Amino acid sequence: MDGIISVNKAVGMTSHDVVARVRRLTKQRRIGHAGTLDPAAEGVLPLCLGQATRLVEYLGDSGKAYRATIRFGVVTDTYDREGRIVREAPVTLTREQIAEALPAFLGEQMQTPPIYSAIKRDGQPLYALARAGQTVEVAPRRVRIDTLTLVAWEPPDLTLDVECGKGTYIRSLAYDLGERLGPGAHLAALTRTRSGPFTLAMSVTLEELERALSENSESAESFWRGRFFAPDEALHDWRAAILSATSAARMRNGQQLRFPTDTRAPQRTDGTLLRAYTDGGRFLGILRWDTSDAAWRPQKVLSVEV
């Protein structure tokens, strides 16, 4: 099984729990997830199986979308409902006040992640250090928030749709919004609605996956159609090259490639990535432009028959 399954993760499970469960169900050892989802959150968690695990890093770089419930008037040490309450305040905000504050959080900005996060320092996740009573200082990181849509305001709860780039903490967004508006806030609920090209509508629950794997072959085939995706599914917005049999063989052997320059050639800046296919349409892997050698070098090579 070389491909991608988008799982609709349930609240209470870690991303590692999901991987372990799917590993048992599919009897596939090589499984990796693209983008950690907190136990308190639910929604889209793409899993790469088999050779697709070699592309996990590129799926993790994809944009994300969330529906968040932010509760004003209560601040917790973890910035979500799982934490200890550290401050409370009355909430007198209006929808108009919230709407006026949202544009300040759009675009590229520096964001401080929660101290209770999976970010590692000296090999240890910050949440482990914080729970051990150690002083934890978190450096701000550059993130990008593309859209913020106010869905509903039912005091003290705000429902917000968020589209953002890699590494954005919605818990930190909730905390920062609460501080800007005054009464403080925490993240009360979170659903990831999209990760890269994968949406909730394309995702399956673990219960659905277990039933499909236990059914007869005809029913299982129907289930997998539209739910099991090729390894290159998340890379379709990249430029692509179709290689001759000679070039395909060179790529599989780890040798650099040079293509004739023409108007269709992709921009060749150092580090540019390119999908590569056989002339029969089989996905071979990823090429990377090396300016120093003026050549394309194999970055990731999948084992396929050509």
N, C-alpha and C positions, 0 to 999 in steps of 0.2 A: 504494500500500500504506500505509494509515493504520491503525496498530495496534501491538501489542506481541508480540514473540517472546521467550521465555525460553530463553536459550542455556546449555547446560552447558559452561562454560569449562574447557579443559584446563590442566593445570599447564604453566608455561613461557610462556604467552601473557599479554600485558598486556590490560587492558580495551580500550585503543585498538586493539590488534591485532585483537581480535574485531570491533569496529565496522568497521574497514577491510575485513576479509574479508567480512562480511555486506553491506557496501556494494557490493563487487564482485559478489557472488553475486546480489543482488537488483536491481542497477542502480538502487538508491535512494540518492540523495545525502543526504537528511535523515535521519540516524540518530544517536541519542544513547543512552548507557547510564545506568542508574539504580543508582548505588552502585559505586564502584571496587572491584575485586577484585585483590589483589596477584598478581604473576606466579607466586609459589610456591603460591598457593591455587587450588582448582578449585571448580566448582559453579555455582550459579544466578546468572546475569547477565542481567536483563531489558533488552531493547533496544526503544526506542521508534522507530517508523518514521513518516515523513511527518508528518502533523499531530499525531500522538501525542507528538512531541518537545516540544511545548508543555507537556506534563504531566510531564516528566522529574523536575522538582523535587519533585513530590508523591510519586512512586514512591520517590525517594531518602529521603523522610522516614519510609517504612514500616519496621516492625520487621524484624529479620533473625534467622535461626537458623543455627547452625554445628555441625559436629562437628570437634572439635579434638584433636590428639594433642600432648600436652605432655611433653617429655622433661626429667626432673630430673637435676641433677648437672652440667649444662653451660650456661653463660651466654654469649650472643653479643652483639656490639655492635648488631646489628639486631633482636634478640629473636627471630629465627627461624633456621632451619638454613642460610640463605644467608650469615650473617654470620661475622665473625672471632671465634674463641673467646677470651674474656677471663677466664674463671674456670671451674674444675672442682672438684668435691667428691664424696665418696662419698654414696650414697643409701641410707638405712636407714629410710625412711618406711613407715608401714603404711597400709592403706586407711582405717582408722578415723581416723588423724591427718589425712588429706586431707579426708575427709568432714566433720570437725569444722571445718576451716578455710574451707570453701566458703561458708557463710551470710554471712560478713563481706563478701563481694563482691557481695551481692544488693542491689537497689534503686538509687536515685540516689546517685551518688558522684562525686568528682573523680578523674580518671584522667589520667596524663601520657602522651601519645602517644610512640612511639619517635622518636628523632632522625632515623632513616632512614624518613621517611614522606613522603607527597605533599602534606602541609600546606604552604602557601606563606607565605613571609616576604619582603616587598618584591618580590613577583612571582616569587620563585624557590622551587622545592620544597625542603624541608628536606634531603632526601637528597642533592640536588646540592651544597648548601652543606657538608654533612658530608663528602662525598667529596672536596671541594676543600680539606679541612683546616681549614675555618673552625669556630670555636666556636659551637655551636648550643645555645641554651636554649629549651626547649619549655614553654609555660605549661600547667598542668593544665586539663582541660576537663570540664564536667559531662556524665556519661553515665548510662545506665540499663541494668542487667542484670536481667532478669526471672526467669530460671530457670537453674540450673546442675545438671546431672544427671550423676552419676558413672557412666559406662558400663562402664569396665574399668580395672583397675590391674594392669599387668604390668611391674614395675620394670625400668627406670626410666621407663616410659612410662605416662602417664595419658590415657585417652580420656574426653572430656568433651563433653556436649551443652550448647550455650549458646543462649539466646534473649535478645536485647538490642535496644536502641534505636539510633537513628542515631548514627554517629560513634564507636561503641565499637571499640577496637582489641583484638582477641583476642591479638595479640602482647604487648601491655602486660599483659593479664590473665595470660598465661603467666608473664611476668617477675615481676609482683607476687606471684603465688601462690608462685613459687619462692623469693622473698625472705622471704615470711611463714613458709614452712615450713623454710627454712634452707639447703638445698643449692643453691638457684638453679635456674632452668629456662629453656627456650626453646620456641618453637612449632615442632614437628617436621613437622606436616602440618595442613592446614585444608581443609575442604569446607563451602561455604555450601549448606545444605540448603533454605533458604527465604529469599526476599526479598519482603516484603509478602505478597500472596496466591499468589505463584509458587513452586512447589516443584520439586524434582529430577524428580519424576514428570511434570511438565508441560513439562520442558525438553528441548531437542534439542541434539545435538552438531553441530558445524560440518560433519562428514562426512555426517550424516543430512540436514542442510539442503541440502547440495550435491547429494546424490542425488535428493532430492525435487524440486528445481528443474530437474533434467535429465530427469525422467521424463515420461510422457504426462500429459495433463490430468486423466484420471480418477484415476490414482494420486496425483497431486499434490493433488487436491482432498481425497482421503481423508487424506492426511498432514496437511494444514493444519487439518482439522477438529479442534478441541480443542487446537491448538498456536499458532494465530494469534488473538490476543485483541483485543477492542475497546479503544479508547483509555481508556475509563472503567473498565476491569476492576479497577484498583487502588483505585477510589474508592467502591466499593459500600457501604462502611460510613458514608458521608456522607449527610446529609439531601439530598433532591432536590425540585425543583419542576418541574411540567409547565406550560409557558407557552402562552398563547393565541397565535394567529398575530400579533396586534398586539404582544404583549410580546416574542415571539421576534424580530420585526423590530427592535424598539427595542434589544434586546440586541446584535444583529448590527451595529447602527449605533453601538454604544458608549454608548447612553443609559441612564440610571439607571432602576430599576424600583421600584415600591412595590406590595406585595401586601396584600390585606385581612387584618387580624389575626383569627386564629381559633385554636382549641385545637391545631390540627395544625401551626401555624407553628413553625419551628425557633427555638431560642434566639438572640436577636439581640444578641450582644455584638460590639464593634468587631473587625473582621477575620474574623468567622465566614464560612466558605466553604460554598457550596451548589452541588450539581450542577444543571444546567438542561437540560431536554429539550423538544422540540416535542411537540404533542399526538399526533403520530404515533410518538413514541418515539425520535426521532433526538437524539443527544447534541449539545448546542449548545456547551457549555463550562462555565465556572465563574463564579459570582457571588460578590461579596464585600460583606459588610454594612459600610456607612459610617455610623457613629453620628452624625457631625456633620451629615449630610444626611438621616438617617433613611431611607436608601434602599439598595437593592442595586445595586452597580456591576459591570459586566462586568470580570472579572479575566483570564480567558482565553476567547477566542472562536474556535471552529473553523469552517472554511468548509464548511458543509453545505447541501444543498438542502432547503428547507422547503416 
